Amino acid sequence: MKHSVTLLYPFRNRDSLRIKNSLRSLALQEDQDFNVIFVDYGSEETTAAEVKEVVEQFSFVQYIYTYHKNQPWNKCKAINIALDQVATSHCFVSDVDMVYHPEFIKILKEQSYQSDVVYFQVGYLSFEEKIDVDNYSSIKPYRISNREATGLTLFNTEQLKSINGFDEYYHFWSSEDTDAHLRMNAAGFSVQYYDEKLLIKHQPHSTFRSRETTKLTKELRMTYATRFNMRRFLSTHNNGIGYIDQQRSKVISKSAFDALFVPDICIKSSNKEYDALYTIFEELNRFKGKIVRLEIFEDPEVNTFKFKIKRFLKKLGRSHATMKKINDILLLNVITNYRDKNYSIEIGDDLKTIVLSIDLR
């Protein structure tokens, strides 16, 4: 059987130049028999429009926009959305930061006959490096990855579907790629590392960890997110799990997204800790089958002189959680219990309100 390949591009809110560089390097491939599925995982409207214009310049790309707006980044969901559209024997998990050697597709297909899963060495570029896509050999990486970097992988499409795709528990960043490799191996499929020739170079960008903060911001972040991911990873692989029992994500339409803001039920709570905890873990769970709007706001009392004195004297009868703590608790509950639902989380400009809108139908 002749092998064919589709490249999967998960994306959200990045600059269009790196996308143009990456797709241009594919347009220069010696072997032009391939497809690309580009999933925009809820970028802001202006970014989405600009990126779509770039993507549509390349005839081999299928562009998909899904309204996973106001949700934490989830590469696995974006990959699984693309996976459902793949009609080729193999799929390659790509990244918008990658620039490819002109022989990449040719060698990718050759490697597809050597192993069930093949992942590739990557060269990392500095911010100072000039990126001339038309002259791949002139682009000089400052560092080369080893076999521990697992993000760029060729899969047999049906085999990846047989373990139910990527595990959508993994939000934000870390562990999801290695998880997929080890689950494929647990399911009896072979995994091979390719480093014979440097076929991929990585355009520079700031890292997720460089943007981590202990303070609340409008950008969705959760304290210890990578540690929760690692616990999931260890649990999966200590127990030899291959197949993940999950409902793989689908595209969220604009109408489904807009419906979130016409709720059946509205719930409000201050950041008094016990009230907020009850609302997040119990009250929310009472309204299955409904669209729910849950708002948690900072109690105005916390800014009064009287409250500050009581806090100083340790005479507070009921504690108040910080809005950052509320954010972390709410995100953890949604990721753990409602990640397969259509939802939106918005943090107010003044950082004093957090609103979850969720479809529990």
Buried (B, 14 or more C-beta within 10 A) or exposed (E): EEBBBBBBBBBBBBEBEBBBBBBBBBBBBEBEEBBBBBBBBBBEEEBBEBBBEBBEEBEBBBBBBBBBBBBBBBBBBBBBBBBEBBEBBBBBBBBBBBBBBBBBBBBBBBBBEEBBBBBBBBBBBEEEBEBEBEEBEEBEBEEEBEEEBBBBBBBBBEBBBBBBBBBBBBBBBBBBBBBBBBBBBBBEBEBEBBBEEBBBBBBBBEEBEEEBEEEBEEEBBBBEBBEBBBEBBEEBBEEEBBEBEBEBBBBBEEEBBEBBEEBEBEBEBBBBBEBBBEBBEEBBEEBEEBBBBBBBBBBEEBEEEEBEEBEEEEEEEEEBBBBBBBBBBBBBBBBEEBBEEBBBBBBBEEBBBBBBBBBBE
